[in-house]
Amino acid sequence: MDNILLSTDVPRYITNFDHRYTPRVQADILIIGSGLSSLVCAYELRNSASNILILTKDSITNSNTYLSQGGIATALSYPDSTDKHVNDTINCGHELGDINVITKIINQGKDILKTYFKEGLDFDRSGENFHLGREGGHSENRILHKGDRTGLYLQNYFLSKIESTNIKIVSDTFLIDLLTSDKQATEVLAFSKNKGIQIFESKAIVIASGGIGRLYRETTNSQAATGDGISACLRAGAILQDMEFVQFHPTALYLAGAPRKLLTEALRGAGAFIVGNKCERFLFNYHKNGELAPRDVVARAISNYLAANKTSYVYLDIRHFTKTDLSNFPELLETCSKFSLDPGQDLIPIRPAAHYFIGGVKASICGKTNIESLFVIGESSCTGFHGANRLASNSLLECLVMGYNCAEVIKQELHRMRRISTQQYNRINKHPKNLDIDDIRNSLVSLMLREVGIEREEQGIQSAIDQIQEWKKLMLSDNFDNYRSWELQNMLIVAEAIAISAFHRQESRGVHYRRDYPNLNMNLQKHIKLTGLTKT
């Protein structure tokens, strides 16, 4: 079906710079971000280029991959099959997923994993048999995991693989802007805490900068997830897709003063209950599968329960777990210990929190975008794999496949790629106003949770758009010189894109629920795309 294409006003650049006076760094391949898709891509390219740089805006471990607990979904044994996995993904995505993309990623992901098994990648097992967990929306046990620290394991595994290679990791370096020439990405403008603003020239630029969870007051995401890569791509002319679909994880730890720590869905797969303030299991009132319903259903059910009972949280109940059961979740035990909770005796307070961004830069499964030499992979991208709702543990699978495929395409095309140095400059004439950046940021994340969160309606979304546009007038007309302000500029640009897309999807589908349009509209079984109407 035809796609809806919208535009949003964004500036071409967000800071002052001049090519003539900006220090330059050259690379063959430049990768922005340090999560799984980035590391897989770099690892597969290690023998194909002499100079590969990975830029990360904080420490190498400040990524959503590092925090990921659940695992990787793949069908390895009977009675499971890739066809079943494909069907579960389609059903969970509410018929908006691309069947060709889904089939390719699931089939290829299984083959790539088997290759990495031979190289030493491993997961929890008994002898030759993997422990395969089950999570919401899956019809079979198919989740490979390393306790409840799968993401940490994967990140450390691939970091060890690239440790003694020609790949250099540059930490504390913030992506400001992408520079382009004739619809080709040529350079990256970045800010280093040690060296200030620099221009990085590269033959290929790979954006793997993660999601947007920090746009919401309640989130399980790392501090780095502020949508910087997505915003820079939009300003450079890339197409965004499915920006309205933000997945909330149903079970984030909720304690005053504590971070919203993810409590893995594998707990429910192992038999954990979600209960209300009278210890009642209320989820079966919303879905026949109760705790194992898809995430959008569980998150919305909890949200409705909170509103109806005027409470701030419900509980995760694992008091019936044995000591052996609990030993499979070391991250949970460590988290509970920090806050004097005994999961064998105590109910654990939880509520939904923004967790995974389904939308992003429109890209193929090898990361190709509408801009030559610009690749976008992982959570920053949107391939159509997840549809309107991500099936649990499909994200690490997508990262694995996209990182691998992106490297394969770059290998094939690197011989004809070239670095292009273009003489560009940008001037924003106004000087920064005396703005309280933290106050605007805190107001934005509260606004997004309230009006563009788990449930939405036209009046609230429109008020959010109006307010975001007022903040954009304040923030985007000035030249700032620090990454905290650039982060907020990016957050405003991405927040507006999410709100505009949510406004125009006048139906309820997957993680996008409209109170004023509570039903599925088959006429809207299409993708909403956005481009930036840039102003220099």
N, C-alpha and C positions, 0 to 999 in steps of 0.2 A: 504494500500500500504506500501511497505518497507520504512523505515526511513533512512535518511542520518545521519551518525554519524561521527562527526569530533572531533579532539583533539586540545587543546591549551596548550602550555607550561606555567605552573604556579608553583611556589614554594609550598611546603607542608605547611610551616609556614612563617609568615612575621616578626617575632621578636624573640629575644632570650628569652628562659625561661628554668627553671629546676624545675621539680616537687618537688624535695627535699626541695627547699628553697622558694617556692611560697605559700603565705597564701591561705587557702582553706575555702570555704563556701559550706555547704550542703543544698540541697533542694530536695523535692520530684518531683516537676515539675518546670522547668525553661522556661520562655517565654521571647523572645527577641523582643522588640517593644511595642508600646503603642497605636496603632490604633484600629479600630473597631474589626478586627479579633482576635487580642490579648485579648481585654477586654471581648468579648463574650466567648472566650475559657476559660479565667480565671473565669468568672462568673459561667459558667456551671460546672466548676470543684471545686467550693468553698466548697462543702460538701464531696468531694472524697479524698482530700489529706490535710494533716495537715500543709504543708509548701510549699506554692506556691510563687515563686518570679517572678516579672516582671522587666526586666532590660531595661532601655531606655537611649540612648546615650546623650540625652539632657533633656529638661523639658518634662513632661508627655504630654503636648499639642503640642509639635513640631512633628506633624505627618501630612500625607496627608489627613487622615480622618478629622482632625480638620479644614483643609482648604476647605474640600469638600462642595460645595454649592448646587448642583442639587437635589439629592434625591435617593430614592430606587424604582426601577421598579418592579411592580408586578401587575398581572391582578386580580382586585377585583370585577369588576361589568360588566354586560352586556352593550354593545355588545362585550366587550373584553373577552379574554379567554387565558388560559395558552398555548393552541395550537398556537394562534396568536403570543404570546410573544416568543415562541420557534421558530416559522418561521422567525420573525423579527431578532432574534439573529443569526440564521443560515445565513440569507441573508446578514446581516451586516458583518458577519465574512467571507464572500466570500468562503463559502463551506469548510473552513478548520476547523471549530469547530466540536467537538465530539458530535454527536447527543444524545448519552446516557448521557453524562455529562450535556449538556444543559438542557435536559428534567428533569433530577433529580434535578438540582440546582433550576430551575424555579418552579417546583412543590413543592419541599421541602421548598424553601424560603417563599412561600406563607403561608404554614402551620406554620413555625417558627414565622413569623410576627404575625399571629393570636394568637399564644400563648403569645407572648410578649405584644400584645394589652391588653390582660386580666391582665397582670402584671403592666400595667401603661404606656407602650410606646404609644406615640400618635403623630399625624401629623396634619397639617392644615386641618380644616374641617368646615362645616356648619351643626350644629346639629349632626346627625348620619352619615352624608355623608362626606367622605374625599374629599378634593380638589385634583383632579388628574390632574397633568400637562402632557404636551406632549413635547417630545424632538426629535432631529434628528434621523431618522431611525425607529421610532416607528409608527405603523399603528393606534394606539389608545392612548387615554389619560390614562396613567397608572403610573405616577410618584408621589409617596408619598413624601412630602417635609415639611420642617419647615422653611417657608420663603425661603431665600437663604443662610441659615445657618444650613442646615440639618446635615452635618458632625459634627459641633460643638455641636449640640443638642444631637446626638447619643453618642458622646464621653463622654459628661457630664452625660448623662443618665446612661451609664454603669459604669462610675467612681463612681457615687452615689450608685449604686447597690453593688459594692464591697468594699465600704468605711469601713464598720464595720465587715469585714470578716477576714479570716486568710491569705489574699493575701497581700503581701508586694511589694510596688513599689520602685525600687532603681533607682534614676535619675542619670544623668551625669556619666553613665557607658558604655563604648564603647566595643562592641564585637570585639575581635582581631581574634581569631581562634576557630575552633571546634576541639576537641581532640577525636580520635576514637580508637577502639580496635576491631580487627576481624570484620570489617564492621559494627560496632555498635558505635553510638555516645555516649560518656560517660561523657564528661566534656566540659566546655567552658572556654577559656582564655579571660579575660576581663580586661579593664583598668578603674579604678575609679579615678576621679580627687582628691578625698580625701584619697584613700587608695592604689593607685598605681595598679600594676598588681596583679590579684587574679585568682584562679581557682575555678570555681563553679561546684560542682558535682551534678548530677541530674539523676533520673530514666528516665525521658523523657525530651527532648529538643525541644521546639517549636520556629521556626524562623518566626517572623511576622514583619520583619524590614522594609517593604515597598519597594518602587521602586528606580528608577535610574535617575530621572529627572534632577538632578544637574550635570549630565554628559553633559548637553547642556547649552549653554550660555543663551538662552531664555527658561525659564521654569516657570510653576506655582507651582512647588513642594516646599515642606519645605526644609530647609537647611539640614535636616537629610537624604534626599533621595540620597545617594551616592553609593548604591548597596553593602553595607558592608556584609549583610547576604548572598546575592547571591554569592559574591566572596568567603566568608568563606566556603560555602557549596561546591562550585566547587573544592576548594583546598582539601576538606575532601573526595572527590570522588563522590559527587552527580552529577546527570545528569541535564544539562540545556536544555531548549527547547524553540523554537520560539523567540530567542533573537533578531532577525532582526526587530521585530514588535514593534515600538515605536509610540504611538499615540500622535499627536500634537492637542491641543485644538485650535479651530479657533479664539476664542475671548479672548485674554489676553490684559489687559490694556497696552498701549504703550505710556509712557511718559518718557522723559529724566530724569534719576535719580530716577524713581519710580520702585518698584518691579513689576514684571509681574503678577499683580493681576488677578486671574481668574474672568471673567464675565460670570456667569452661562448660560448654554445652555437653561435653563428654560426661559430666556428672549426672545429667539427666538421662543420658544414654545408659549409664550404669545403674539407674534406678532412683535417682534423687527426686524428691517431690517439691512442688511449689505450693505453699499453703498461705492462707490468709490469717487475719488476726485471731481467728478461732481455730486455727490449725486445720481448716477445711481445704480440701483439694478442689479448687473452683474452676480449673482449666477445662475440665470435661463439659462445663456449661457452654464452652466456646468451640470445642473441636473434639472429635471422637478419639483422637490420639493423645489428648491431655498434654502432659509435659513434652511429648515428642512431636507435637504439631510444629509446622514451620515457624520460623522466628517472628515473622510479621504478625501472625495470629497470637502467639504467646505474649509478645511485647504489648500489643494493643489490649489484650485481655487484662494484663496486669495494670496498664494505664487506666482502663475503665474501672477496675476494682479500686484503685487508689482514689479516683474521683468519687465513686459511689460511697466509699467508706471514710472519706475525708482523712486519709492517712498518707504518710510519706513513703511507706515501704511495705512489702510483703516478705515472706521468708523462704529460704531454701532449706529443706529438711533432709539431712543425711544422717540423722541419729541412728537409723537402722543399719548403716554401713558397718561391716566388720573392720577390724584393724588392717586386714589384708586389703580390703577395698580402699580404705583411706590411704594406704601406702602407695597406691597408684597415682596419687595426686599430691606430690610434694610441694608444688607451688601453692595449692590451697592450704595445706597444713602450715606452711611458713607464713602466709598472709593472715590466717586466723590467729596464729601465735602472737603476731605483732600487735593484735588488737584484743588480746586476752579472750579469744573465743575458743571454745572446745567443740569442734564439729561433731564429736561423738555424743555431746550432751546438750549443746546449744543450737537453737535455730539461728540461721545466718540471715541478717537483714539485706534485702536486695531491691533494686528497681531497674527499669530499663535505662540504657545509656547509648548515645550515638556510637556506632561501632565500625561499620563498613560502608564505604561510598561506592555505590553501584555505577553511578555516572562518571564522567570524565572526558578526556580528549578522545574523540572518535579515532579508532585505530584498528588495523587488521590484527590477526593473531601473531604476526611477527613484529607488530609495533609501528608499521608504516602509517603515516598521517598524510594529510593533504599538502604538507610542506615538505619539499625534498630535503633529504638528509636529516630530518627530524623524526625520531622514533619515540614513542611513548609506550611504556610497559607497566605491568602491575596495576596497583590501585589507582594510579593517575589516569589510566586508560579506560576506555569503554569499548568493548569488542562485541557486545550483544550476548555474551556468554551467560550472564546472570539474569537477563530479562528484567522483571520488576521486583525480584526478591532473590537474594543469594542463598543457594543451598549451602548449609553448614559444611565447612572444610573444603569447599570448592575454590576458595581464593588462593590458597597456597599452591594448589594444582595449576591454576591459571598463571600465577607468577612463574612457576617452574617452566611451563610450556612457552610463555611469552619471552622469558629471558633466553631460553634455548633457541627459539625460532629467530629472535632478533639478531642474535649472534650469527646464525647461519646466513641470514640475508646480508648482513654487513660483510661477512667473509666473501660472499659472492660478488659484492659490489664495490668493495674497498679499493680495488685497483683503478676504478674510474672516478672515485671520489677525490676531491681536492679541497685544500683549505683556501678560503677566499677572504682576503682582508679588504673590508670596505671602509671608506672614510665616512663615518657617521658622527653626528653629535646631537645632543638634545639640551634644550634650555627651558627650564621652568622658572619664570621670572619672579614669581612671588616668593617671599621668605616665609618660613613656617610660622604659623600663628602660635599663640601660647595655648596649645591644646592639651587636655588631659587624656593622653593616649590610652592609659589603662581604664579610665572611666568609659570611654567610647567602646573599648574592647569588651568590658564586662557587660555593658548595656546590649551590645550586639549578640553575644552568646546567649543572654537571657531572652532576647527578642526571638532568636531563631528557635530556641527550644519551645517557647510559648506559642508562636504563630506558624512555624514551618517545621514542626516536630513530628511526633507520632501521628497526631490527628490535625487536620487543617480545614479551613473554610475560607471562602472568598474574601470576606471583610478583613479577617486577620492577615491573610497573605498580602492583600493590598496595602494594609497599614504598615506591614513589614517592608514592602518595596518602597513606599514613600519615605519611611524613616531611613532606610539604607541609602537612598539617593540623597537625602539631606547630609548624611555623614560623608558620602562620597564627595559632595561639593566642598566640604571642609578639608578632607584628607587628600584628594587627588589633584587639587589645584596648587599644592605646595611642594617644594623640594625638601625632602628629608635626607638625613645622612646616617641613619642607624637602622639596623635590621628589625627592631621591634616595631618601628613605624611602617617599614615596608611590609612586614607581616600583616599589619592591620589593613593596609591598602589592598593586599591580596585577599584577605578575608572578606572585605566589603565587596570586591568584584565577584568573588565566587558565591558569596551569600546572595547577591542580587540575581545571579544566574540560576541558582537553586529556586529562589522565590518566584522568578518569572516563569520558569518551567512548571512549577507547582501550580501557579495560577492558571496556566493554559491547559493543564491536564484535568479536565472537568469530569472526572470519574474516580473510582477507587480501584486501585490495582496494586497488588503486592504491598510493598512498604509505603506506598503513597495512598493515604486514606483521607478522603474529603468527606467531612460531615454533611456538607450540602450536596454532595453527589456520591452517596454511599454504595452505588451499584457499579458493576463493570459495564463499560460502554464499548461494544465490539467495533464501533466506528473509530475508536481511539486506539486500536491495536496497531500502533505506529510509534515511531521514535520522535521525540521533540529534540531538535538540534538548534544550537545557537552559534552565532558568529559575533565577533566584536566589531562594532562600528567605530573604528579607531579615530582618535583626534590627536594630531600632533601639536 
